[in-house]
Amino acid sequence: MTNNQYIEKLYLRKKELIRIANYHGIFGYDCDDILQDLYIKLLLLKDIDRYTVNNQPNIYIVFMIIKNLIYDFRKREKKFEANETLEFAYIPENINENEKYDFILNQIENIPYWFDKNIIQIYITENHTIRSLSKDTHIPFSTIQPIVHKFKEKCKEEYIKNQKL
C-alpha cells in the first residue's frame, strides 16, 4: 500500500478523526490544521505498511500521532504546558468564603479587556465550567480556556503578593 492509498482510506474515516481532535479540545480551523499536519506526516513515512492492520489504517497509531500533534500545537500556541494544573491558588483555611469571593471580584474589576472581563464574570458568578460556558455562549473552548487560565494565574500571583505584605 502506498502512502496516498493509506491517506485515502483514512480520509474515509474523517469523522472519527475529527471526534478524536474534538475530544482533546481542538475545534474548527484548528482541527482542520491538525488533520492536515497528520496527512503530511503520513505522506513522509517510509514504510506505511507497518501502520496497517488487515490492509486498513491502524487507528491506534493514528490516534497517537494526532495526540502528539495536538500537544505540539498547544505548546506552540502557549495554551498548554505539560505540568499545567487548572486549580485555583491555595488559600489558607483562616480566610472565610466571603473574603475569597470578594478577592476574586476585585480581581475581575482589574481586567482591562471588556471581552475577558465578561467571560470571567459569567464563569465566576454563574458557577460554570469552561465546557459548559463554551456550550452556553457558543464561544469555542480554545478561546475561553486561556482567558480563564490567565485569570487564575494572575489571581494566584496577586494573592501571594498580598500575603507577603
C-alpha positions as semicolon CSV with decimal commas, in nm:
position;residue;x (nm);y (nm);z (nm)
1;M;0,000;0,000;0,000
2;T;0,130;0,345;-0,085
3;N;0,111;0,647;0,140
4;N;-0,155;0,804;-0,081
5;Q;-0,377;0,496;-0,061
6;Y;-0,334;0,492;0,316
7;I;-0,442;0,856;0,341
8;E;-0,740;0,795;0,110
9;K;-0,860;0,512;0,335
10;L;-0,802;0,728;0,640
11;Y;-0,992;1,017;0,481
12;L;-1,300;0,793;0,461
13;R;-1,288;0,789;0,844
14;K;-1,254;1,166;0,874
15;K;-1,548;1,195;1,115
16;E;-1,364;0,969;1,361
17;L;-1,050;1,181;1,332
18;I;-1,250;1,498;1,396
19;R;-1,410;1,338;1,702
20;I;-1,065;1,248;1,835
21;A;-0,946;1,608;1,792
22;N;-1,269;1,745;1,944
23;Y;-1,228;1,514;2,242
24;H;-0,894;1,681;2,310
25;G;-1,043;2,031;2,286
26;I;-0,947;2,116;1,928
27;F;-1,233;2,257;1,719
28;G;-1,294;2,438;1,389
29;Y;-0,999;2,558;1,188
30;D;-0,753;2,428;1,445
31;C;-0,897;2,079;1,397
32;D;-0,852;2,109;1,019
33;D;-0,492;2,220;1,071
34;I;-0,421;1,920;1,294
35;L;-0,567;1,681;1,034
36;Q;-0,363;1,842;0,757
37;D;-0,049;1,800;0,968
38;L;-0,147;1,435;1,018
39;Y;-0,176;1,378;0,644
40;I;0,160;1,545;0,584
41;K;0,328;1,329;0,849
42;L;0,175;1,017;0,695
43;L;0,297;1,118;0,348
44;L;0,652;1,140;0,482
45;L;0,656;0,793;0,641
46;K;0,896;0,549;0,474
47;D;0,721;0,214;0,535
48;I;0,348;0,278;0,560
49;D;0,268;-0,096;0,568
50;R;0,394;-0,109;0,928
51;Y;0,096;0,109;1,026
52;T;-0,177;-0,107;0,875
53;V;-0,395;-0,387;1,008
54;N;-0,570;-0,611;0,753
55;N;-0,490;-0,357;0,481
56;Q;-0,669;-0,080;0,679
57;P;-0,513;0,212;0,872
58;N;-0,427;0,129;1,230
59;I;-0,641;0,381;1,417
60;Y;-0,443;0,339;1,739
61;I;-0,126;0,462;1,565
62;V;-0,321;0,744;1,401
63;F;-0,470;0,836;1,741
64;M;-0,122;0,859;1,893
65;I;0,002;1,077;1,606
66;I;-0,299;1,311;1,646
67;K;-0,243;1,330;2,020
68;N;0,121;1,430;1,968
69;L;0,023;1,686;1,703
70;I;-0,229;1,840;1,945
71;Y;0,033;1,855;2,219
72;D;0,277;2,027;1,980
73;F;0,003;2,266;1,864
74;R;-0,084;2,370;2,218
75;K;0,281;2,404;2,309
76;R;0,334;2,633;2,008
77;E;0,030;2,840;2,096
78;K;0,133;2,851;2,463
79;K;-0,212;2,726;2,557
80;F;-0,089;2,423;2,740
81;E;0,208;2,319;2,950
82;A;0,298;1,962;3,035
83;N;0,263;2,010;3,412
84;E;-0,022;2,259;3,397
85;T;-0,292;2,244;3,660
86;L;-0,607;2,449;3,640
87;E;-0,665;2,460;4,013
88;F;-0,721;2,793;4,184
89;A;-0,446;2,926;4,407
90;Y;-0,406;2,771;4,751
91;I;-0,592;2,982;5,003
92;P;-0,540;2,916;5,375
93;E;-0,839;2,800;5,577
94;N;-0,841;3,104;5,806
95;I;-0,997;3,316;5,530
96;N;-1,372;3,279;5,504
97;E;-1,564;3,225;5,183
98;N;-1,689;3,584;5,154
99;E;-1,335;3,721;5,163
100;K;-1,231;3,478;4,889
101;Y;-1,525;3,579;4,674
102;D;-1,460;3,949;4,732
103;F;-1,093;3,900;4,643
104;I;-1,191;3,735;4,314
105;L;-1,449;4,005;4,234
106;N;-1,185;4,273;4,295
107;Q;-0,953;4,093;4,056
108;I;-1,228;4,083;3,792
109;E;-1,259;4,461;3,811
110;N;-0,887;4,492;3,728
111;I;-0,919;4,305;3,396
112;P;-0,853;4,560;3,120
113;Y;-1,037;4,393;2,830
114;W;-1,415;4,401;2,805
115;F;-1,446;4,054;2,648
116;D;-1,217;3,887;2,901
117;K;-1,392;4,062;3,189
118;N;-1,736;3,944;3,077
119;I;-1,620;3,586;3,019
120;I;-1,463;3,569;3,366
121;Q;-1,763;3,735;3,528
122;I;-2,002;3,480;3,376
123;Y;-1,763;3,197;3,464
124;I;-1,742;3,304;3,831
125;T;-2,091;3,433;3,907
126;E;-2,290;3,158;3,734
127;N;-2,065;2,871;3,853
128;H;-1,987;2,745;3,503
129;T;-1,720;2,504;3,396
130;I;-1,521;2,606;3,090
131;R;-1,702;2,348;2,877
132;S;-2,049;2,447;2,997
133;L;-1,967;2,814;2,940
134;S;-1,847;2,729;2,591
135;K;-2,166;2,537;2,523
136;D;-2,396;2,812;2,657
137;T;-2,221;3,104;2,486
138;H;-2,118;2,922;2,164
139;I;-1,766;3,054;2,214
140;P;-1,501;2,789;2,143
141;F;-1,336;2,613;2,436
142;S;-0,997;2,707;2,289
143;T;-1,089;3,076;2,330
144;I;-1,227;3,056;2,683
145;Q;-0,965;2,825;2,837
146;P;-0,665;3,062;2,800
147;I;-0,867;3,355;2,937
148;V;-0,970;3,161;3,248
149;H;-0,623;3,014;3,291
150;K;-0,455;3,357;3,273
151;F;-0,707;3,499;3,519
152;K;-0,642;3,216;3,767
153;E;-0,267;3,262;3,737
154;K;-0,299;3,637;3,788
155;C;-0,522;3,583;4,095
156;K;-0,268;3,338;4,233
157;E;0,018;3,586;4,188
158;E;-0,180;3,874;4,340
159;Y;-0,286;3,663;4,634
160;I;0,072;3,554;4,706
161;K;0,186;3,915;4,670
162;N;-0,083;4,030;4,919
163;Q;0,019;3,758;5,164
164;K;0,379;3,881;5,167
165;L;0,273;4,237;5,252
